[in-house]
Amino acid sequence: MEKFIKKFSDISMNDIAEVGGKNASLGEMFVHLNPLGLHVPDGFAITVSAYRYFIKYNRLEEELNNLMQQLNKVTYANLATIGAEARQAIMNSYLPADLGNEIIDAYNFLFQNTQQEVAVRSSATAEDLPNASFAGQHESFLNIKGSEALLNAVRQCFASLYTDRAIKYREDLGFEHSKVFLSVGVQHMIRADKGCSGVGFTLEPESGFRDVVHIAGVWGLGENIVQGTVTPDEFLVFKPTLKLKKNAIIQKNLGTKNKMMVYADKTGTGNSTINKDTPWELREKFVLKDHEVEKLANWALLIEDHYKKPMDFEWAKDGLNHQLYIIQARPETVHSQEKIPEVKAYQVLEKGAVITTGEAVGGKITCGYARILRSPEEAEKLNSGDILVTDTTSPDWDPILKKVAGIVTNKGGRTSHAAIIARELGVVAIVGTGDGTVAIKDGELITLSCAEGKTANVYRGKLVWKETITDTSKIKLPGGVMAQLIVGDPEKAFQLSMYPNHGVGLMRLEFIISNSVKVHPMALIDFKMVKDDAERLEIRNLTNNYPDKEKYFVDKLSQGVATIAAAFYPKEVIVRMSDFKSNEYAGLVGGKYFEPKEENPMIGFRGASRYYHERYKEGFRLECEAMKLVRDDMGLTNVKLMIPFCRTVAEGKKVIALMREYGLQQGKNGLEIFVMAEIPSNVLLADEFAKVFDGFSIGSNDLTQLTLGIDRDSALVADLFDEQNEASRLLITRMIQRANALNKKVGLCGQAPSDSPEFTQMLVEAGINSIAFNSDALFRGIENINEALAKCVKEPAVEHELLI
C-alpha cells in the first residue's frame, strides 16, 4: 500500500507530484531554512495517494468526470450548479478506515496532544507553480482540534478541489480536471488571532521592482488581507541596504485595520471565526515593530535566495509566544518574468467641436466628465476619472489631483504648477486656456488632446484616438551626456526607474511635503501659534502617532525621499531642498501663521534666503534631519543635495555652514551639495559660487524669466517666455562653459531640451554633463541628445563674450 503520510521533515520540492506545491514548499523551507533561523511551523502532509485512494474507494471518478463534461465552457452559466454537485458528492463520501487511522496516528504522534489546534490546508499538484499560483482557489481550515474535526476538515479540503473558482481557474489555464489532485497539509496552529498576520513579496507588487521587500499586515488572522476587507499596514524594505545592516525600512504606511478576525468561543470544528471591530488603540498602532519588519525582510531574502526567483509569502505572529513564523511561500507569478516598460503615444483619429484651446502638457489624450471647481474645498464634487476645470492650481490641490483624468486651467503656462504636477502624475493637462471655466459646462463629457502639438484642444464629447506603444528596450542611452529624470512622486518612482535613465537630476521635495506631510514644518515646531481650531485638529489627527510632532515631518519626508532614492540606487538622485514660495507655504496646514504676505512671491522669500532666516531656520533643520536620516541611517548615499534660488555667494556660505551644523557636512560620507543656477548672479559669479558648491544645475525656467523680466505664470505675457531667447541662451552657454573650466559638474532641468533639438544641440556643444527631463519627455529628450552628439563638432565650442 502506498504511503499516505509524509512529515514536513521528509518533504522537498521534488515531492510536488505527491504532496502538492504548498506542502512541498513548506517541507523545503522546514528542512533547509529552519536551520538558518527562519521559523516554519511543523506538520505533515496527507499525500495525493490518499486523495486518489479516497476517490477510488468511493467510486467518484466517473461521477466527477461526467459533471465536468456537462460544464458549459462558453458562458459557464451552470458553473455554480456543477461545482456544488461535485463538492456534495465528495462530502457525501467516507474516508476509508485505514486512511483515517493513519491521519489520526500522525496527528497524535507529531503533536503529542489529541486536542492540539492545527491548521488544515489544501495543496494541489497544480498549485504554487511559477506560472500558476492557484492562490485562494482551494480551502484552508483553521483552529481545528480533535480527531473528528480533523477528519472532517480533510474531507472539506478534498471537496475544495471543485470550488467554482478552482474549476474556472483550471479551465482558464488549460489544466485537465481529472489530472489535478489534492494533498492536505496539517500544520501547528499559530495563534495569530491573538497576534497579527499578513503577506509579503520579495519585490514591489505593483511595478515588479526587484530591490524591495513588501510586507503587509493586520491584527488577527490574515483573511482580512486576502479578502481586501481592511486596509493593512504596509512596509517597504530596501534589500541592498538591508544587507549592509542599515535601517532599510524606506516606507511605513499605517492602515486603518478597522476589523480583526479572531476565533469564536466555539473551537475545533474549523473556521469558527468572527470579524470584530479592532480596538482603537490597535488601529493607531503598527502591527510590527521595526526590528520585526527587518526580521521578516531578512527571511524573505533567505526564501528568495533559496528558490532563486521572486516569491510571495504568508507570515503570522503568535500572540502567545510572540514569535514570527512563515506559514506559506510560493513563486510570484505576476512580475516573475522580466517585463519591458512600455510608453504610449497618442493620435487623434477624428476631429470634433473645439470648446477651447490652451498649452499642451505632455502628449496624451483623455476623456471624462468636466467638474468646474473654484477651490480644493470643493473636492467632494470630484469623482475618480473626472476632468478638473479650474482657474489655476497651487500645491493645495495636490492631494486631489491624483484622482483626476485630466486638468484644464484658465491661467498658467507649460511650467506652471498645474503643468509640473500633471507631468509628474502622468495626467493630461491643458493650461492657460483663459476661458476654460466659462466655455466648458460643468458635467459635460469632454476630450482633452495634447497630441496635436504645443496647442492643445478641448473637444466636446468623446473622440476616437489611437495609442502606440514604444518598446523602451530599443531606446539607446547617450554615452557623452547623462539623460536623467525629474521626479517628485514616490509612488511613480519604481516604475520610472525601469525606463532607460542615468538617475534623477531633480527630485522636488514639494510634492512629498504637499501630499504626505501636508503641514507647514513651523506649525509642528511651534504648534501653539496655530489658532484655528480646525487646523489644530487636522494637525493632531495627522500626527496622532507622534508625541514629538517634529518627528512626523522627518519621518514622512525621509520615507518619500528614500523611496525615490532606492528606486534609482545606486544612480545619483539630486534632491532639491524645499522651494515653495511664501504663498505656497501658506497653503499648507497651519502655514498662514508663519508666512509673510508678499506682492511678488516669485522673487521674494524663497529658496536659500529662507533657510537661515529666523522665520524658517528651524523648519530647514527638519529638512536636514530627514536628509541625514536618508543618507547616513538608511545608507542611501546616492542622494545628493541642491540649494535653490541662492542669490549671493555669502548666502551660499551661510547655508552650507548651517547644513554642517545640522549634520550634513559637505564631503562627509560622499555628500555633494549643488546649487541651482537660476539667477543671473549665479552665472555672472560662477567662479565664486564654484568655491562653495560641488556643481551647478541650470534651472532654465527661472533663469529665463529673471533674464527677460517675465512672470511665466502670467497669461498676459506668457507668449514672450522663451528659453531660446538669445539673452537666455548666452547665460546658459556661459554657465556650462564656466563650470567645465572650473571642473565642476553642470546639468540642466527644463522643458526646452525635449521640445527643441536645436536647444539640445546648443547644450551638448557647450559641454553639458547631464539633462533632466520629465518622464513624458524623456524618450524624445534622449533622441535629441543622441542626434546632437552625432552632429557635435570635435573642436571646442567658441565661448561667447558677455558684455557687462
Protein Blocks (a to p, Z undefined) as FASTA:
>chain_A
ZZfbdcfklgcfklmmmnojklmmmmmmmmmmmmnopacdddddddfklmmmmmmmnopm
mmmmmmmmmpcfklommmmmmmmmmmmmmmmpccdfklmmmmmmmmmmmnopakbccddd
dddfkgoifklnogokaccdehiecjklmmmmmmmmmmmmmgfklmmmmmmnopafklcc
cddddddddffklmccddddfbdfknopakbccddddehjfklmmnopaccddddddfkl
mmnopafbfbdcddfklaccdddfbghjoppacdddddfklmmpcfbdfklmmmmmmmmm
mmmmmnopacdddddddfklopacdfbdcddfklmpccdddddddddfbdcddfbdcdde
hjbdcdddddddfbfklmmmpcghiacddfbdcfklmmmmmmpcbdcdfbdcfkbmklmm
mmmnopacdehklpmmmmpcghiacdddfkgojbdcddehjdddddddddfklpccdfkb
ccddddfblklmmmmmmpgcebjfbdcfklmmmmmnopafklmmmmmlpmblklmmmmmm
mmmmmmblmlmmmmmmmmmmmmmmmmmocbdcdddddfbdfklmmmpghklmmcccdfbl
mlmcghjllmmpmklmmmmmmmmmmmmmmmmmnopakbccddehifbfklmmmmmmmmmm
nopaghiahiacddddfbfklmmmmmmmmmmmgbdcddfklmmmmmnopafkbmklmmmg
cfkbfklmmmmmmmmmmmmmnopacddddfklmmpmklmmmmmmnopabdcddfklmmmm
mmmmmmmmmmpcfbdcddddddZZ
